[in-house]
């Protein structure tokens, strides 16, 4: 099963409230149960995204998608 979480925030990239914690943690546990889970969110140009290794992340228009 493929699951996409679409959210305005996700820890550790963008965090304002509890939603970021849930969206940051839930896909990991879903993947452990056998699902293929990903997060789609707006691209934020902040300190975290400036320090990441480009081979781990890819900019796609307005999203930042994790490549595993």
Secondary structure, DSSP 8 states (H G I E B T S, - for coil): -EEEEE-S-BTTTB-SSHHHHHHHHHHHHHHHTT-EEEEE-B---SHHHHHS-TTTEEEETTEEEE--
